[in-house]
Amino acid sequence: MTMTAMVQRLTGAQWPTADGRRLRRRKGTVLLAAALIAVSGCGADADSPKGHDERMDKASGVSVFELVITSDLWEETMPGGINSDLGDVKGTSPGGKLADRGLKEYRLSGAQLVEYLDNIETCGYGGWMETSGCGANGTVLAKRVYDEIAPVLDEISGPRGPDEPAPRVVIDDTTVEGA
C-alpha cells in the first residue's frame, strides 16, 4: 500500500458532497497530511531531560549560582533577545589558576539561572525545530553546560547555611577538582 493510499484510508480521503457524489481530495492535500503526520513524530519537539522541572524549581530559589567558564562558551549559550536579563551579567576574574586559563566567573541570581537553564535545555535537548536558532555548535555546547549544571542543582536539598559557599560549576577540562 502506498503512503498516499494509507493516508487516504486513515483520514477518510473521500467525502460525500451535498448531492451524494463522492469526491477525492486532491493529492497535494493528502501529501500535506502525510507530511504533517511524519513531522509530528520526527523530533520536532523532544522531551526534556529527566528531572528538568525539579531543577527549574531549585534554580528559582537559589540566591547566587557561580558558573566559571570561558567567555566564548558563555556567549554561545546565553539566550539572545531584548527581554533577556542575562545581558547584564558580566564575567569577572575567578582568580588563581582559573583566571590564568582565561576563565570567567558569572554570578547568576535564581531568576537568571532559570532563564539560562531554560535556554540551554531547549538548545541542548529540544527537537530540531526548537534548536534551529541555537547556532552551528549551540546544541553541543548547551548540552555540555546543562549536563554540568544539572548534578549540582540535583544536590541542593534546602537552604544553604551562612557559611556554605554558593553552588558552583567550573567547566574546564584542564582543571583538577578543587582548583
N, CA, C and O of each residue as an XYZ file, in Angstrom:
716
protein
N       0.853     -1.174      0.000
C       0.000      0.000      0.000
C       0.898      1.235      0.000
O       1.842      1.310      0.786
N       0.625      2.169     -0.840
C       1.426      3.386     -0.911
C       1.109      4.292      0.274
O       0.074      4.145      0.924
N       2.011      5.225      0.541
C       1.794      6.185      1.621
C       0.536      6.996      1.366
O      -0.229      7.265      2.293
N       0.314      7.390      0.111
C      -0.873      8.157     -0.241
C      -2.136      7.352      0.063
O      -3.088      7.879      0.640
N      -2.144      6.079     -0.323
C      -3.312      5.240     -0.079
C      -3.546      5.050      1.426
O      -4.689      5.053      1.885
N      -2.458      4.886      2.190
C      -2.583      4.708      3.631
C      -3.166      5.963      4.283
O      -4.055      5.867      5.129
N      -2.671      7.131      3.894
C      -3.189      8.372      4.460
C      -4.642      8.568      4.044
O      -5.455      9.018      4.851
N      -4.980      8.242      2.808
C      -6.364      8.358      2.368
C      -7.268      7.465      3.211
O      -8.359      7.873      3.607
N      -6.816      6.261      3.481
C      -7.616      5.338      4.274
C      -7.754      5.843      5.708
O      -8.845      5.807      6.277
N      -6.632      6.324      6.306
C      -6.659      6.790      7.693
C      -7.467      8.066      7.867
O      -8.127      8.248      8.890
N      -7.421      8.942      6.888
C      -8.083     10.241      7.035
C      -9.454     10.287      6.375
O     -10.115     11.325      6.395
N      -9.889      9.177      5.791
C     -11.174      9.195      5.103
C     -11.149     10.167      3.955
O     -11.955     11.096      3.906
N     -10.236      9.966      3.031
C      -9.960     10.935      1.987
C     -11.092     11.104      0.978
O     -10.974     11.920      0.064
N     -12.176     10.359      1.119
C     -13.311     10.557      0.225
C     -14.451     11.158      1.024
O     -14.787     10.671      2.104
N     -15.045     12.214      0.493
C     -16.134     12.925      1.169
C     -17.384     12.900      0.292
O     -17.298     13.065     -0.925
N     -18.540     12.695      0.912
C     -19.762     12.853      0.104
C     -20.055     14.334     -0.094
O     -19.804     15.143      0.799
N     -20.574     14.685     -1.238
C     -20.973     16.068     -1.478
C     -22.454     16.195     -1.138
O     -23.106     15.214     -0.782
N     -22.973     17.411     -1.253
C     -24.370     17.666     -0.914
C     -25.321     16.813     -1.742
O     -26.377     16.408     -1.256
N     -24.952     16.538     -2.993
C     -25.857     15.758     -3.838
C     -25.512     14.265     -3.829
O     -26.010     13.513     -4.667
N     -24.662     13.828     -2.889
C     -24.388     12.412     -2.739
C     -23.182     11.919     -3.506
O     -22.755     10.783     -3.296
N     -22.618     12.720     -4.380
C     -21.439     12.273     -5.118
C     -20.235     12.248     -4.184
O     -20.187     12.990     -3.203
N     -19.284     11.407     -4.485
C     -18.049     11.352     -3.710
C     -16.928     12.034     -4.490
O     -16.774     11.837     -5.696
N     -16.161     12.830     -3.777
C     -15.026     13.498     -4.394
C     -13.758     13.048     -3.690
O     -13.738     12.886     -2.470
N     -12.744     12.857     -4.433
C     -11.437     12.540     -3.840
C     -10.741     13.841     -3.504
O     -10.810     14.813     -4.256
N     -10.080     13.847     -2.383
C      -9.263     15.022     -2.064
C      -8.130     15.086     -3.066
O      -7.703     14.073     -3.621
N      -7.677     16.240     -3.273
C      -6.546     16.391     -4.173
C      -5.313     15.743     -3.567
O      -5.132     15.720     -2.350
N      -4.482     15.223     -4.435
C      -3.288     14.520     -3.999
C      -2.400     15.414     -3.120
O      -1.796     14.933     -2.161
N      -2.320     16.690     -3.439
C      -1.496     17.605     -2.648
C      -1.954     17.693     -1.204
O      -1.127     17.767     -0.295
N      -3.258     17.686     -0.983
C      -3.797     17.755      0.374
C      -3.431     16.497      1.151
O      -3.065     16.563      2.325
N      -3.533     15.359      0.490
C      -3.190     14.095      1.134
C      -1.698     14.053      1.449
O      -1.299     13.597      2.521
N      -0.889     14.520      0.533
C       0.550     14.533      0.787
C       0.899     15.488      1.927
O       1.803     15.215      2.717
N       0.185     16.602      2.008
C       0.394     17.527      3.109
C       0.050     16.860      4.437
O       0.781     17.011      5.416
N      -1.046     16.131      4.474
C      -1.430     15.414      5.688
C      -0.364     14.386      6.062
O      -0.029     14.238      7.238
N       0.162     13.686      5.080
C       1.207     12.700      5.338
C       2.462     13.370      5.888
O       3.114     12.850      6.793
N       2.789     14.527      5.329
C       3.967     15.256      5.811
C       3.767     15.713      7.245
O       4.696     15.631      8.049
N       2.579     16.193      7.584
C       2.302     16.626      8.950
C       2.363     15.463      9.931
O       2.863     15.611     11.046
N       1.859     14.317      9.520
C       1.939     13.130     10.373
C       3.394     12.738     10.584
O       3.795     12.413     11.701
N       4.182     12.768      9.519
C       5.590     12.395      9.623
C       6.365     13.365     10.501
O       7.182     12.938     11.317
N       6.126     14.656     10.350
C       6.853     15.668     11.127
C       6.518     15.572     12.605
O       7.392     15.749     13.454
N       5.274     15.298     12.916
C       4.868     15.284     14.318
C       5.573     14.192     15.101
O       5.649     14.280     16.326
N       6.084     13.180     14.447
C       6.792     12.124     15.149
C       8.270     12.092     14.863
O       8.926     11.106     15.198
N       8.822     13.115     14.265
C      10.218     13.077     13.852
C      11.093     14.085     14.586
O      12.008     14.644     13.982
N      10.847     14.331     15.844
C      11.739     15.175     16.623
C      11.487     16.662     16.544
O      12.363     17.453     16.895
N      10.308     17.064     16.089
C      10.028     18.495     16.072
C      10.032     19.047     17.492
O      10.400     20.199     17.723
N       9.626     18.222     18.424
C       9.626     18.593     19.829
C      10.171     17.385     20.588
O       9.687     16.269     20.394
N      11.137     17.582     21.420
C      11.748     16.475     22.147
C      11.463     16.627     23.637
O      11.029     17.679     24.107
N      11.720     15.553     24.354
C      11.493     15.568     25.794
C      12.656     16.219     26.522
O      13.811     16.118     26.108
N      12.321     16.887     27.613
C      13.345     17.465     28.481
C      14.074     16.344     29.207
O      13.535     15.247     29.351
N      15.296     16.609     29.666
C      15.996     15.598     30.462
C      15.200     15.291     31.732
O      14.494     16.151     32.260
N      15.323     14.076     32.203
C      14.633     13.663     33.421
C      15.038     14.582     34.570
O      16.224     14.842     34.773
N      14.055     15.071     35.319
C      14.316     15.932     36.462
C      14.411     17.414     36.126
O      14.720     18.224     37.001
N      14.154     17.781     34.883
C      14.315     19.180     34.484
C      13.384     20.116     35.265
O      13.816     21.177     35.716
N      12.132     19.741     35.427
C      11.194     20.614     36.143
C      11.627     20.838     37.590
O      11.507     21.947     38.112
N      12.127     19.793     38.233
C      12.610     19.930     39.608
C      13.842     20.838     39.662
O      14.005     21.619     40.599
N      14.697     20.730     38.657
C      15.878     21.614     38.591
C      15.453     23.067     38.436
O      16.040     23.956     39.054
N      14.450     23.310     37.625
C      13.961     24.675     37.446
C      13.421     25.226     38.768
O      13.652     26.389     39.099
N      12.706     24.394     39.518
C      12.203     24.821     40.834
C      13.351     25.161     41.773
O      13.323     26.188     42.451
N      14.360     24.297     41.813
C      15.512     24.553     42.689
C      16.265     25.807     42.250
O      16.670     26.620     43.079
N      16.446     25.952     40.951
C      17.165     27.116     40.425
C      16.462     28.409     40.813
O      17.115     29.412     41.099
N      15.145     28.388     40.825
C      14.400     29.615     41.141
C      14.630     30.068     42.579
O      14.456     31.246     42.889
N      15.015     29.156     43.453
C      15.231     29.507     44.850
C      16.671     29.797     45.214
O      16.961     30.104     46.370
N      17.577     29.707     44.263
C      18.993     29.956     44.530
C      19.231     31.461     44.607
O      18.768     32.209     43.746
N      19.953     31.905     45.638
C      20.244     33.338     45.718
C      21.402     33.707     44.800
O      21.373     34.748     44.142
N      22.423     32.849     44.756
C      23.575     33.070     43.871
C      24.056     31.717     43.366
O      24.157     30.756     44.129
N      24.350     31.655     42.080
C      24.919     30.461     41.466
C      26.137     30.910     40.676
O      26.043     31.824     39.856
N      27.275     30.278     40.913
C      28.512     30.664     40.237
C      28.816     29.696     39.103
O      28.888     28.484     39.303
N      28.989     30.248     37.924
C      29.328     29.474     36.739
C      30.664     29.986     36.220
O      30.780     31.148     35.831
N      31.665     29.125     36.216
C      33.010     29.507     35.784
C      33.290     28.797     34.456
O      33.475     27.581     34.405
N      33.316     29.593     33.389
C      33.502     29.067     32.035
C      34.252     30.108     31.202
O      34.506     31.221     31.663
N      34.595     29.737     29.987
C      35.221     30.700     29.084
C      34.169     31.696     28.609
O      32.980     31.380     28.555
N      34.609     32.879     28.271
C      33.650     33.903     27.834
C      32.973     33.524     26.521
O      31.814     33.877     26.302
N      33.687     32.805     25.638
C      33.039     32.420     24.384
C      31.971     31.352     24.613
O      30.961     31.331     23.909
N      32.181     30.464     25.588
C      31.152     29.474     25.915
C      29.921     30.177     26.498
O      28.788     29.805     26.191
N      30.144     31.185     27.333
C      29.036     31.973     27.865
C      28.256     32.636     26.736
O      27.028     32.563     26.703
N      28.963     33.282     25.810
C      28.300     33.984     24.707
C      27.498     33.027     23.824
O      26.409     33.369     23.363
N      28.036     31.832     23.591
C      27.367     30.864     22.717
C      26.133     30.238     23.363
O      25.225     29.797     22.659
N      26.093     30.195     24.683
C      24.971     29.536     25.357
C      23.990     30.509     25.998
O      22.952     30.089     26.509
N      24.299     31.783     25.978
C      23.422     32.792     26.551
C      22.284     33.086     25.573
O      22.525     33.231     24.375
N      21.044     33.174     26.069
C      19.952     33.489     25.149
C      20.078     34.902     24.613
O      20.423     35.829     25.345
N      19.803     35.053     23.360
C      19.790     36.383     22.766
C      18.378     36.923     22.821
O      17.419     36.151     22.861
N      18.245     38.164     22.823
C      16.912     38.756     22.835
C      16.873     39.956     23.759
O      17.612     40.044     24.740
N      16.007     40.857     23.422
C      15.950     42.103     24.179
C      15.339     41.915     25.561
O      15.534     42.762     26.433
N      14.616     40.845     25.783
C      13.980     40.626     27.078
C      14.832     39.794     28.022
O      14.392     39.484     29.129
N      16.027     39.428     27.615
C      16.882     38.601     28.456
C      17.515     39.421     29.572
O      18.056     40.501     29.336
N      17.439     38.893     30.790
C      18.105     39.511     31.941
C      19.591     39.162     31.979
O      20.341     39.715     32.783
N      20.010     38.259     31.124
C      21.395     37.788     31.178
C      22.372     38.723     30.471
O      23.584     38.581     30.636
N      21.879     39.653     29.705
C      22.757     40.605     29.031
C      23.515     41.494     30.004
O      24.580     42.016     29.676
N      22.965     41.664     31.200
C      23.608     42.489     32.221
C      24.669     41.735     33.012
O      25.446     42.353     33.740
N      24.714     40.408     32.884
C      25.669     39.610     33.645
C      27.039     39.724     32.993
O      27.208     39.411     31.815
N      28.000     40.170     33.765
C      29.370     40.326     33.263
C      30.272     39.324     33.973
O      30.151     39.093     35.176
N      31.161     38.748     33.213
C      32.116     37.824     33.796
C      33.204     38.565     34.557
O      33.679     39.618     34.132
N      33.584     37.996     35.684
C      34.674     38.560     36.490
C      35.764     37.513     36.632
O      35.551     36.342     36.318
N      36.901     37.922     37.092
C      38.014     37.002     37.266
C      37.740     36.075     38.453
O      37.417     36.543     39.545
N      37.866     34.763     38.240
C      37.694     33.834     39.351
C      38.957     33.726     40.211
O      38.945     33.110     41.276
N      40.034     34.330     39.734
C      41.299     34.310     40.473
C      42.090     33.029     40.238
O      41.566     32.039     39.728
N      43.337     33.071     40.613
C      44.220     31.899     40.576
C      44.395     31.267     39.212
O      44.412     31.941     38.182
N      44.524     29.937     39.239
C      44.776     29.172     38.017
C      43.618     29.266     37.029
O      43.822     29.214     35.816
N      42.413     29.403     37.550
C      41.257     29.519     36.652
C      41.358     30.785     35.806
O      41.072     30.763     34.609
N      41.763     31.878     36.426
C      41.924     33.138     35.696
C      43.082     33.033     34.712
O      43.011     33.569     33.606
N      44.156     32.337     35.115
C      45.300     32.163     34.227
C      44.926     31.428     32.950
O      45.559     31.627     31.913
N      43.918     30.591     33.012
C      43.471     29.844     31.829
C      42.394     30.595     31.049
O      41.837     30.055     30.092
N      42.098     31.818     31.442
C      41.157     32.631     30.688
C      39.695     32.411     31.028
O      38.818     32.826     30.271
N      39.415     31.766     32.156
C      38.026     31.542     32.544
C      37.448     32.778     33.221
O      38.179     33.588     33.790
N      36.149     32.908     33.153
C      35.418     33.998     33.793
C      34.375     33.391     34.726
O      33.857     32.300     34.489
N      34.084     34.135     35.797
C      33.039     33.706     36.719
C      31.793     34.550     36.470
O      31.841     35.780     36.487
N      30.683     33.867     36.240
C      29.397     34.520     36.030
C      28.515     34.176     37.224
O      28.219     33.008     37.476
N      28.102     35.198     37.950
C      27.260     35.019     39.134
C      25.811     35.294     38.744
O      25.461     36.401     38.337
N      24.984     34.272     38.876
C      23.594     34.354     38.456
C      22.658     34.316     39.659
O      22.872     33.544     40.594
N      21.630     35.144     39.634
C      20.561     35.052     40.624
C      19.684     33.855     40.254
O      19.860     33.255     39.194
N      18.755     33.519     41.118
C      17.844     32.414     40.819
C      17.055     32.645     39.544
O      16.916     31.736     38.726
N      16.530     33.865     39.366
C      15.755     34.175     38.162
C      16.624     34.084     36.910
O      16.174     33.594     35.874
N      17.846     34.547     37.002
C      18.759     34.472     35.856
C      19.134     33.027     35.563
O      19.240     32.632     34.402
N      19.335     32.237     36.616
C      19.671     30.826     36.422
C      18.516     30.089     35.753
O      18.748     29.234     34.899
N      17.287     30.402     36.122
C      16.123     29.778     35.482
C      16.106     30.102     33.990
O      15.886     29.214     33.166
N      16.334     31.358     33.641
C      16.351     31.750     32.224
C      17.470     31.037     31.469
O      17.258     30.527     30.369
N      18.656     31.006     32.064
C      19.805     30.368     31.419
C      19.569     28.866     31.266
O      19.817     28.298     30.202
N      19.091     28.229     32.330
C      18.841     26.789     32.304
C      17.778     26.441     31.270
O      17.892     25.435     30.569
N      16.759     27.263     31.178
C      15.708     27.025     30.191
C      16.268     27.119     28.773
O      15.913     26.321     27.906
N      17.139     28.093     28.543
C      17.728     28.257     27.211
C      18.632     27.076     26.851
O      18.532     26.532     25.750
N      19.502     26.683     27.762
C      20.424     25.597     27.409
C      19.704     24.255     27.338
O      20.148     23.362     26.616
N      18.604     24.094     28.070
C      17.802     22.869     27.947
C      17.152     22.824     26.569
O      17.169     21.786     25.909
N      16.586     23.933     26.136
C      15.944     23.987     24.823
C      16.962     23.750     23.711
O      16.718     22.955     22.803
N      18.100     24.436     23.778
C      19.118     24.275     22.736
C      19.780     22.900     22.788
O      20.103     22.331     21.745
N      19.982     22.370     23.969
C      20.671     21.091     24.097
C      19.795     19.874     23.879
O      20.254     18.860     23.355
N      18.537     19.970     24.278
C      17.679     18.792     24.260
C      16.380     18.977     23.498
O      15.571     18.051     23.437
N      16.161     20.138     22.919
C      14.928     20.363     22.176
C      14.944     19.634     20.848
O      15.989     19.164     20.396
N      13.790     19.544     20.234
C      13.693     18.939     18.915
C      14.299     19.852     17.860
O      14.723     20.967     18.163
N      14.338     19.385     16.643
C      15.017     20.131     15.585
C      14.389     21.500     15.346
O      15.089     22.422     14.928
N      13.107     21.659     15.597
C      12.500     22.981     15.399
C      12.914     23.933     16.511
O      13.102     25.125     16.268
N      13.058     23.421     17.728
C      13.427     24.267     18.860
C      14.892     24.691     18.811
O      15.236     25.798     19.225
N      15.751     23.815     18.306
C      17.187     24.102     18.302
C      17.644     24.848     17.060
O      18.831     25.147     16.930
N      16.740     25.156     16.148
C      17.136     25.785     14.889
C      17.784     27.150     15.085
O      18.565     27.567     14.230
N      17.498     27.859     16.163
C      18.087     29.171     16.391
C      19.260     29.156     17.347
O      19.645     30.205     17.864
N      19.837     27.994     17.593
C      20.889     27.867     18.604
C      22.302     27.932     18.041
O      23.258     27.720     18.787
N      22.465     28.209     16.788
C      23.799     28.309     16.213
C      24.351     26.961     15.795
O      23.813     25.911     16.145
N      25.438     27.013     15.037
C      26.018     25.792     14.477
C      26.452     24.794     15.549
O      26.206     23.597     15.407
N      27.092     25.265     16.612
C      27.560     24.379     17.670
C      26.741     24.520     18.946
O      27.075     23.929     19.974
N      25.677     25.298     18.879
C      24.890     25.599     20.074
C      24.339     24.389     20.781
O      24.296     24.358     22.010
N      23.913     23.385     20.027
C      23.324     22.197     20.643
C      24.345     21.448     21.472
O      24.060     21.069     22.608
N      25.514     21.231     20.933
C      26.570     20.504     21.650
C      27.019     21.284     22.876
O      27.174     20.715     23.957
N      27.227     22.585     22.710
C      27.695     23.411     23.819
C      26.645     23.496     24.928
O      26.970     23.367     26.109
N      25.396     23.712     24.546
C      24.326     23.821     25.537
C      24.154     22.520     26.310
O      23.955     22.535     27.524
N      24.230     21.414     25.616
C      24.098     20.110     26.276
C      25.225     19.911     27.289
O      24.994     19.425     28.397
N      26.429     20.284     26.908
C      27.575     20.136     27.810
C      27.382     20.971     29.075
O      27.593     20.476     30.182
N      26.987     22.219     28.920
C      26.796     23.094     30.078
C      25.636     22.589     30.935
O      25.744     22.546     32.161
N      24.533     22.207     30.302
C      23.384     21.685     31.056
C      23.795     20.461     31.875
O      23.459     20.352     33.054
N      24.517     19.551     31.246
C      24.918     18.315     31.919
C      25.894     18.553     33.077
O      26.008     17.709     33.966
N      26.585     19.673     33.077
C      27.467     20.033     34.194
C      26.686     20.710     35.326
O      26.982     20.493     36.501
N      25.706     21.516     34.978
C      24.918     22.226     35.980
C      23.917     21.293     36.675
O      23.687     21.419     37.878
N      23.330     20.369     35.929
C      22.253     19.517     36.454
C      22.613     18.808     37.761
O      21.835     18.890     38.711
N      23.760     18.111     37.860
C      24.039     17.401     39.115
C      24.239     18.332     40.308
O      23.950     17.955     41.444
N      24.727     19.536     40.060
C      24.907     20.497     41.156
C      23.540     20.928     41.678
O      23.335     21.011     42.889
N      22.608     21.200     40.773
C      21.253     21.550     41.197
C      20.560     20.364     41.876
O      19.810     20.543     42.836
N      20.814     19.162     41.374
C      20.201     17.971     41.967
C      20.625     17.779     43.422
O      19.865     17.227     44.217
N      21.822     18.226     43.776
C      22.331     18.058     45.138
C      21.738     19.057     46.129
O      21.849     18.860     47.339
N      21.119     20.112     45.642
C      20.542     21.109     46.550
C      19.348     20.482     47.261
O      18.416     19.991     46.625
N      19.393     20.508     48.598
C      18.314     19.868     49.367
C      17.581     20.850     50.283
O      16.644     20.463     50.982
N      17.987     22.070     50.284
C      17.333     23.061     51.129
C      18.177     24.308     51.185
O      19.173     24.425     50.471
N      17.788     25.243     52.030
C      18.573     26.472     52.127
C      19.993     26.188     52.598
O      20.208     25.332     53.457
N      20.955     26.903     52.039
C      22.337     26.715     52.479
C      22.576     27.564     53.722
O      21.936     28.594     53.933
N      23.493     27.108     54.515
C      23.831     27.833     55.728
C      24.643     29.076     55.423
O      25.133     29.238     54.305
N      24.791     29.956     56.399
C      25.513     31.212     56.179
C      26.993     31.004     55.841
O      27.608     31.865     55.212
N      27.559     29.885     56.246
C      28.974     29.624     55.978
C      29.196     28.744     54.752
O      30.340     28.498     54.367
N      28.131     28.273     54.144
C      28.260     27.419     52.965
C      28.464     28.269     51.718
O      27.831     29.313     51.560
N      29.355     27.818     50.827
C      29.567     28.576     49.586
C      28.373     28.422     48.646
O      27.587     27.481     48.766
N      28.253     29.351     47.721
C      27.211     29.268     46.701
C      27.481     28.061     45.812
O      28.637     27.680     45.631
N      26.441     27.456     45.256
C      26.661     26.369     44.300
C      27.536     26.873     43.156
O      27.368     27.995     42.677
N      28.473     26.028     42.724
C      29.448     26.469     41.720
C      29.732     25.356     40.725
O      29.881     24.192     41.095
N      29.804     25.732     39.471
C      30.183     24.815     38.397
C      31.369     25.421     37.674
O      31.339     26.585     37.273
N      32.418     24.620     37.510
C      33.594     25.021     36.736
C      33.677     24.101     35.532
O      33.760     22.882     35.682
N      33.654     24.673     34.350
C      33.780     23.875     33.125
C      35.124     24.214     32.494
O      35.279     25.210     31.787
N      36.072     23.359     32.772
C      37.430     23.482     32.232
C      38.070     22.117     32.383
O      38.400     21.713     33.497
N      38.249     21.409     31.301
C      38.768     20.051     31.365
C      40.194     19.953     31.867
O      40.664     18.860     32.184
N      40.898     21.087     31.944
C      42.279     21.033     32.445
C      42.343     21.259     33.947
O      43.417     21.161     34.540
N      41.199     21.563     34.576
C      41.176     21.872     35.995
C      41.025     20.613     36.819
O      40.156     19.780     36.560
N      41.881     20.488     37.814
C      41.756     19.389     38.755
C      40.691     19.796     39.761
O      40.590     20.966     40.130
N      39.896     18.826     40.202
C      38.824     19.104     41.168
C      39.370     19.894     42.347
O      40.407     19.549     42.914
N      38.670     20.947     42.707
C      39.047     21.745     43.859
C      40.015     22.869     43.551
O      40.502     23.518     44.477
N      40.311     23.124     42.293
C      41.264     24.195     41.948
C      40.674     25.533     42.209
O      41.326     26.551     41.980
